[in-house]
Amino acid sequence: MENKAYNSTFKAQLFIYYMMSVVIPLFVVKNFTHEPSTGKHLLYVIGFTIIILSALFSNKKITIKYSYVHLAALGFGITAILSLISVSAENPQYFRYSLDVALFALFVVLTSFYISKEFDTRLKIEFAMFFFIIGAFVVAIDALLNYYAGFDLFLGKVGAPFQRASARSTIGNPNFVSDYMGLTIPMIIYFLVNPYPLKKVVKSRMGIILLKSSMLLFLAPMIAAVFVAETRTVMTGILLGNLLFIIVYLLLSRKFQHEEDPALVKLSRIFIVAALVLAIVLSILYLTPSPLTGKGKLNITRRLEYVLTSSKSWKERFSAWFNSIYQWIDPSHPSRIIFGTGIGTFQLYHLLYSPYVIQEHPDYTVVWNNFKRTHNDYVQALSETGILGFSMVVLFLIFMVSRYFRTMLRLKNKTDILMYGAFGAAIFSLAMHTMFEFPLHMQPNLMAGVFIMSITMGTYFNDDLKELQISRTALAIPFVILSGTIIFLKTTAYLGEGFFRKGQVAQQYYYAYAREAIKRNPVVIKNKLKDLENYRGEFAYLKNVGNYYAAREKELRSKFGGLSQVEFLKAIESERKKEFDAIRANLMRELQTAEALQSKTRAYYNRAVDYFERSYRIYPVFGKPLWYLAAFGIKPERVYSLSSDKEKVIQTLMGEDPYAALIVDEFKGDLRVIPLPERNIRTIPFKEFVKAHKEKLAELSDKLYLSFLAQIQAVLDSIDYYESSMIFFSERQTPKIVGGLYKKVYEELKRYGSFLLVREKLYSDTIDLADLLMQIERFKNYAKTQMYYWYDLAVTLLPGTWNRYSDWEGIYGEYMTAVVSVGGDTTAVSNRILEIAKKHAFACEGMWEGGYYGIPDDTLGIALKYAGNLKEKHQKEYERFMRELSEIYHGVYVKTKEGLSKFRSEELKKRAEKFIELYEKISTN
């Protein structure tokens, strides 16, 4: 019987799972892994596909065992699929991403059925726990290396030592490293407390000592990893969960007779004491200044105090939670109440709904963060899967908690109580962390969590599960379709992200070489060589002996003063030639270096673009590569190429440039969801004119400076890429960047229109430029309108938060300057400036309410300068403008004056004083 149990423990299917529990947490590929969990998801699906297909082919009839807990989990998987109804209606181009997430969620639930049934002996469960612990130990060691050395076992250099963000290990985030420890530390406690761990395998006293010693060794870095991660909820969850576990174990285990070997019980107690001492020593070392804390750089006490004394930490979370709720209850999308926004959509809609949160809670202006998750999986489930999904989550929790405690009271031996309690402590820590983070989005945490919950609800602890028998064919066909679809989706996601990551690496090299190349311009060096060869400019002194002697007289007399006249002249000539040759050689080396740098810059530019393009082609719901292609589309490498290649100029103006091939032509969803100004994205304003006069324009390309117009089209291509990226990817800077680019288009078209106007009559016999001039004027006005739209969207979506994103403080001044710069109808310009001032004042007041500063000195200064020009020609408009301006800034003036004494920075204090002075001048007039 023992051999049979041992063999079943190591059958192929379970062996694959044991290996997965070690390999998946550690799987990362240097310079290819982008999101750490994407590749891990793929391995999980591949691994379980092999496991389940093996099980299906081994048995003609399959017995499925389940409880209401399993059915509730399955219900959530189904509601995740149903949530795609919202995505297909509101943003069908994003559907593939949500489908990927939904199918994976369903797949994970199906794996829980397998785990619950197959892990039906204590030995199988203990082996799985052992392998999970090994994986967690390596993760912990890696996290400590990250933290103390800035080095990763798998990725190399990852950051600076003693930086919390560095301690992300292979999981990808310090918070989830500590959460993973929270799931596995109770397993270690089980092995330490249990007198007979792995009883059927480890039978000797020495074997037990070695096993427990290894567990004690594993425990030390795992506790340390929790401390360096500084995750407050995990620390609290681990502490409370394990305390509850110990109390329950001590209470329940008393009712059983003590049949254990006294020597082994004593041995376990020794290791328990050792573990307690280890935990206490590490706690003291990490809670006080010591070498382990970098003499106070790591301050856990301060971090815990911060969450208790500061409201900002809570508000940051509340802001994301409210955002999720606003997405869910949006009255313009009533179906969301039932089906949600669609699984995986929070990251796309977060920025769009931020204004709703800030309007209701202005003090949240300070705490906005670029979250891609709600940081509360319960709320995110409500938002993304609606009432249907949330009700399944609630039922799952109710059924699981009630079954957990019912089962615990029925257990009949101390070892089972110990194991069950350890799993309960892990579940408690996970459930608590899930309220403030998203650990189940990380594959290692998800895998461990699913294992633990599946075991606690599975056949080993529960003998009352319902059974369903089904033929393998009925299961195999839908399972193959499901797993095959997911493998395809996950493979493309992993490869798409991988090539994007390679693009980022190439981009870093591009910028590094470009910075150096700017310092060494080959044209300048070549001009210097020409000057040298012709003895011009700074090299005129090398032309002859007389010039050279006049420039170097003192040095030459000092060096050759004792020579005769003839020898002296020969020495001077020799020195002149030597210096000439040395300068020439040096310039030639500089030229070679400069040309090599330019070559490397171009090579890495092309490589980055190629990787970004490949990334999107493989995974066409990944918006980041489009965003980067937008930025690269206006780099000198592309823009300068339009100056010399006439064919490419025409091609670009026709919208046929290969660089622009991946631009999404049209958004097919709801414009209330993705805030694009119109459905049509592709913008080629001069295509028809160029098409109609293609041959003539080719002849007149240089005279009409068509390359300049093509460069404007390159900017429009860049804008189109930014707009395309918004369908799949939310980035706070996009509206600001696009607003600035449309301002550039307006200004360049204005210049080009003036240029053409002068030449219209010169070439009237060859080509009629009136139509082109009309199109330029029309599109110039369009560019102005778009500039307004995008700048306004930027300050609407994200009013403030310059405490976190310092670049955002100047956006109102940039917007207002742009409005004044492009001009227009006086009343319209005045009203727009007042509107910007109003939004800036609101944002500044919100910043003050949130405990930070908001000083609108830049916009007030711009507005007053504009008013000075207005006063000369439009007195009544000026009076109205000044009156409204005074009303708009009054609230923030009061708050700035009240906060003046709080400024520590002299620079900020001067700005505040300047603003107060400016305001008091206009309010008294």
DAFENLIN-V402456 format. One line per field, one symbol per residue. phi: phi as a letter, one per 40 degrees, with the letter a starting at -180 (. if undefined). Layout:
BEGIN
phi->???
END
This chain:
BEGIN
phi->.ccccccccbcddccdcdcdcccdcccabdgbcbcdccccdcccccdcccccccccccbcbbbbbabcccccccdcdcccccccdcccccadccddcccdccccdccccccccccdcccbbccdccccddcccddcccdcdccccdccbgbbdbbgcbiccfbdccccfcchaddccccccccbcdccddcccccbcfdcbcbccccccccccccccccdcccccccccfccccdcccccccccdccccccccccbccbccdcccccccccccccccdcccccccccbdadcbgfhccbccccccdccbbcccccccddcccdccccccdccbcccdccgchcgbdcccdcccddcccccbdccdcbdbccbbcgaccccccccbgddcccccccdcccccccdcccdcccbaccccccccccccccccccccccbaaccccddccccccdcccccbccccbcbccbbbacccccccccccccccccccccccccccccccccccccccdcccccccccbcdcccccccccccbfbfcbccccacccccccbdccccccbccccdccccccccccccdcdccccccccccccccccccccccccccccdcccccdcccbcbbcdcccccccccbcddccccccbbcccdcdcccgbcddccccccacbbccccbcccaccbcbbcbdcccccbdccccccdcccfcccccccccccccdccccccccbabbdcddcccdccccccdccccccccccdccdccbcccaccdccccccccccccccccdddccccdcccbcbgccbbcccccccccccccccccghddcccdccccccdcccccccccccccgbcabcccccccccccccccccbbccccccdccccccccccccccccccdccccccccccccccccccccccccc
END
